[in-house]
């Protein structure tokens, strides 16, 4: 499960359908990303990290620091 995906989405008062639209996927697929049923493709992770202004490591729970890394 990726609770940070849900938390970040809810912090912006967005629903799953709106984030799914950003990723060009169905709401059901995005819901499966949040619940951990489906692995998130790298393109989607990059898009979400940029959208939420954080790092992929933070999204996946590998760090507690929400600051994004310096981008090239």
N, C-alpha and C positions, 0 to 999 in steps of 0.2 A: 504494500500500500504506500502511496505517496501523499501523505496528509498535507505537505507543504503546497502541493499543486492546488488542493482545495482551499487551503487557508489564504493563499495569495489571490486566488480568484474571488473568494468571498470578501477579502479586504477591499477589492475594487468594485464590489457590488455587481459582479457579473455572474451570469448563470452558465451552465455547461454548454448550452447551445451557442452562446456568444463566443466562448473560447474555441469551440469546435469550428465555428465559422472562420476564425483567425487562422486555424490550422488546415482549413479546407477538408474537414472530416465530419463524420456524423456525430451527433451528441452521444450516441451509444458507444462509439469508439472512444471518445474522450472520457466518458464515464469509466470505461474499462482501464484507461490509463491511470486515472485517479485511484482506482481500487487496486491496481497492480495486477489485474487479470491479463492485460496485454503489456508487452514491453513497448516503451516509447521509442520511436525511431529517432535517430540522431538529428535529422532536420527539424523535427517537432521540438526536441529538447532545446536546440539552438534558438528557435523562434520563441519559445516560452521564456527562456532565460533573458533574451533581449526585451521582450514585452514587459516582463516583471522587473527588469533592471537588476538581475541577480546572476549567480553562477549556476551552471548545470550541477555542480557538486552540491550546492545548497538545495536545489530542487530535489535531488536524489537522496538527501539526508546524509551526505558524506562530510559536510561541514555545518557548523552552526552559525557561521559568518555569512550574512546575506549580501554583503558587498560583492559586486561583480569584480572579476579580474580585469586587469588592464587589457583592453582589446587592441588588436593590431589592425 
